Amino acid sequence: MGLSYRWVIVAAGGLLGCVAIGAMFSLPVFLLPISRDTGWSVTGVSSAMTIGFLAMALGSMAWGSLSDRWGPRAVVLTGSVVLAAALALASRATSLVEFQLVFGLAVGGATAAIFAPMMACVTGWFDTHRSLAVSLVSAGMGMAPMTMAPLAAWLVTLYDWRTSLLIIAALVAAVMIPVSLLVRRPPALEGQNALVSPDGEPQSDMSVGQAIKSPQFIILLVTNFFCCATHSGPIFHTVSYAITCGIPMVAAVSIYSVEGLAGMGGRIAFGLLGDRFGAKRTLVWGLFLQAFGVLGYVFVSQLGPFYAVAALVGFIYAGVMPLYAVIARENFPLRMMGTVIGGTAMAGSLGMATGPLTGGLIYDTFDSYAWLYIGSWGIGIGAFLIALTFRPFPKTQPAFAG
């Protein structure tokens, strides 16, 4: 089953990620309609996304560890059910605090059950073309801006935001629950081998405790935090920024879709580059380019230039993200991939949590988004410098003690 079914795993991971990430990222599309309908501030509604990223951070390592023990199918199925229910409940919220807690904690926590377990699962199914396989899953997730975001924008032109969010909840249930049943453990971890490292594993004698205390793990976490903090605000607030520049809602959302389309190409291109030149080298230079890409938003106000910058930013940031999972797989045992990738996802979610709230505060304070993009540039340079310090484990080394 291995050689053929592994592509089913890739397809399932891409579809699950697309719908889950797309459902969570419908909030930027609903941001102004919610604020105008309820009277809640942009900062207040944005905070629901910040809480969501914090919940993803707290849930990522936990869900990842559970997937190591129980297998990815049980985890992603649970996450799919909870996500659908949480979106439905958020559509009925009657106060800002209720919306922040339901959308933030429940939606964010449920989304965390998809990303790390599926990334860990896919890395275990591939010994060759691993960067490309992980990038294809990530490319599926990147379909969200081209599918779920336009759907959300179309729905909110026909219905109010509550009905629109409820329809998205129904779609999540109809798609994600059946697809979750297709997920399987990597063959190397099936049955009695579930908690044992296969022969030839890197650092096969390493314990989970040793892994999470290693400099390699810590640098991956810190790099991912700064990387995601770089593009978090630009991703979340660009639709609102475009609207403030006088661009109509549907056209503004199309900027988000262009970013997603470019991200599809970026994921595949960076996956191929990672397989050819090494994941670490590709990541480092991608982070450098990302910093200057987000700075480009400061200089645009018309739809055409927005498209150009969005295409550049989407190509780069989407391309670098799958490489963290590849680097993790190259340095840590398969039996703990859920925990390790969950840890990096936790750091990334914390980084993503900085953008929505910070961007909302900047806009409410200065009536402008310029400082958001300038600050993101500085954070991006920090991510590049931190990534330069990563040193892979030696190819051969003595067994870990303890």
C-alpha positions, 0 to 999 in steps of 0.5 A, spaced: 500 500 500 505 504 501 507 507 494 500 508 492 497 510 498 502 515 500 499 520 495 492 519 498 495 521 504 498 527 501 491 529 497 487 528 504 492 532 508 492 538 502 484 538 502 483 537 510 488 543 511 485 547 505 478 547 509 480 548 516 485 554 514 480 557 510 475 556 515 479 560 520 481 565 515 474 567 513 475 572 519 479 577 515 473 577 510 468 578 515 472 583 519 469 589 517 462 586 516 462 584 523 465 590 526 459 594 522 454 590 524 455 589 531 459 595 533 465 591 536 471 595 534 476 592 529 481 591 534 476 587 538 474 582 533 481 582 530 483 579 538 479 573 536 484 571 531 490 572 536 486 568 541 485 563 535 493 563 534 494 562 541 490 556 542 493 553 536 500 554 539 497 551 545 494 545 542 499 544 536 504 540 541 499 537 545 495 534 538 502 532 535 504 528 541 497 525 541 498 523 534 504 520 535 501 515 540 494 514 537 495 515 530 493 521 526 486 519 524 483 519 531 486 526 532 484 529 525 477 526 526 476 529 533 479 536 530 474 536 524 468 535 528 470 540 534 472 545 528 465 544 525 461 545 531 465 551 534 464 555 527 457 554 528 457 556 535 461 562 533 456 564 528 451 565 534 455 569 539 451 575 542 457 579 545 464 580 543 467 576 549 463 570 547 465 571 540 473 571 542 472 565 546 468 561 541 472 563 535 478 564 538 479 558 543 475 552 539 476 554 532 484 555 533 484 549 538 481 545 533 485 547 527 491 545 531 489 538 530 490 538 523 496 541 521 502 538 525 499 531 525 498 531 518 505 534 516 508 529 521 504 523 518 506 525 511 514 526 512 513 519 515 510 516 508 516 519 504 523 517 504 525 520 497 522 527 494 520 529 502 520 536 501 516 536 494 511 531 498 510 536 504 510 542 500 504 539 496 500 538 502 502 545 504 500 547 497 493 544 498 492 548 505 494 554 500 488 553 496 484 556 502 485 564 499 483 561 492 477 557 495 474 559 502 476 566 502 472 568 495 466 563 498 466 567 504 466 574 500 461 571 496 456 569 502 457 575 505 454 579 499 448 575 499 447 573 507 449 577 513 456 574 516 452 570 521 449 566 516 455 566 512 459 563 518 454 557 519 454 555 512 462 555 512 461 550 518 456 546 515 461 545 509 467 543 514 463 538 517 461 535 510 468 535 507 473 534 513 469 528 517 469 523 511 476 525 509 479 524 516 477 517 515 482 516 509 488 518 514 493 512 516 499 512 520 506 511 516 507 504 515 514 504 519 510 506 525 504 501 524 502 496 529 508 493 534 513 498 531 508 504 533 513 507 538 520 504 535 524 508 531 525 504 524 532 502 522 537 508 519 533 513 523 537 519 525 538 520 532 534 514 533 536 513 541 534 520 542 528 521 547 523 526 547 526 530 552 533 530 549 529 532 543 526 538 545 532 541 549 536 540 543 539 547 540 536 544 533 529 544 536 530 551 540 532 554 534 527 551 529 522 554 534 525 561 535 526 561 527 519 559 526 516 564 531 519 570 527 518 568 521 510 567 522 510 574 526 513 577 519 507 575 515 502 574 520 500 582 520 500 583 512 496 576 511 491 578 516 490 586 515 491 586 507 484 586 505 482 591 510 488 595 508 486 595 501 479 597 503 481 603 506 485 605 500 478 605 496 478 598 493 471 594 493 470 588 498 470 583 492 476 586 489 480 587 496 479 579 497 482 578 490 488 580 492 488 575 498 487 570 492 492 572 488 497 571 494 494 564 495 495 563 488 502 565 488 503 561 494 501 555 490 507 556 486 512 558 491 510 551 495 512 547 489 518 551 487 521 551 494 519 544 495 523 542 489 529 547 491 529 544 498 530 537 495 536 539 490 539 544 495 537 542 502 532 545 506 536 549 511 539 553 505 533 554 502 529 556 508 535 561 510 534 565 503 527 565 503 526 568 510 531 574 507 527 575 501 520 575 505 522 581 509 523 585 503 517 582 500 512 585 506 515 591 506 513 592 499 506 593 502 508 600 504 508 603 497 502 600 494 495 603 494 492 601 487 489 594 485 495 593 480 501 594 485 497 590 490 497 584 486 504 585 484 506 585 492 501 580 494 504 575 489 511 576 491 509 575 498 505 569 497 510 566 493 515 567 498 512 566 505 508 560 503 514 557 500 518 557 506 513 554 511 513 547 509 521 547 510 520 546 517 517 540 517 523 537 512 528 540 517 525 536 523 524 530 519 532 530 517 534 531 524 529 527 529 526 520 529 520 519 526 516 516 532 516 523 535 515 527 529 508 529 531 511 532 537 517 536 534 513 538 528 507 540 533 512 544 537 515 548 531 507 549 529 506 552 536 512 557 535 509 559 529 502 560 531 505 564 537 508 568 531 501 568 527 498 571 534 502 577 534 499 580 527 492 581 528 492 584 534 498 588 533 495 590 526 489 592 529 492 597 534 496 600 529 490 602 525 486 604 531 492 608 533 494 611 527 489 610 522 494 607 517 497 600 516 504 603 514 508 601 521 505 594 521 509 593 514 515 596 517 515 593 523 514 586 519 520 587 515 524 588 521 522 582 524 523 578 518 530 580 518 531 577 525 528 571 522 533 570 517 539 572 522 536 566 527 536 561 521 543 562 520 545 559 526 542 553 525 547 547 525 544 540 523 546 534 527 552 530 525 550 525 520 554 520 525 554 520 532 554 516 539 548 514 542 544 519 546 545 517 554 539 516 558 
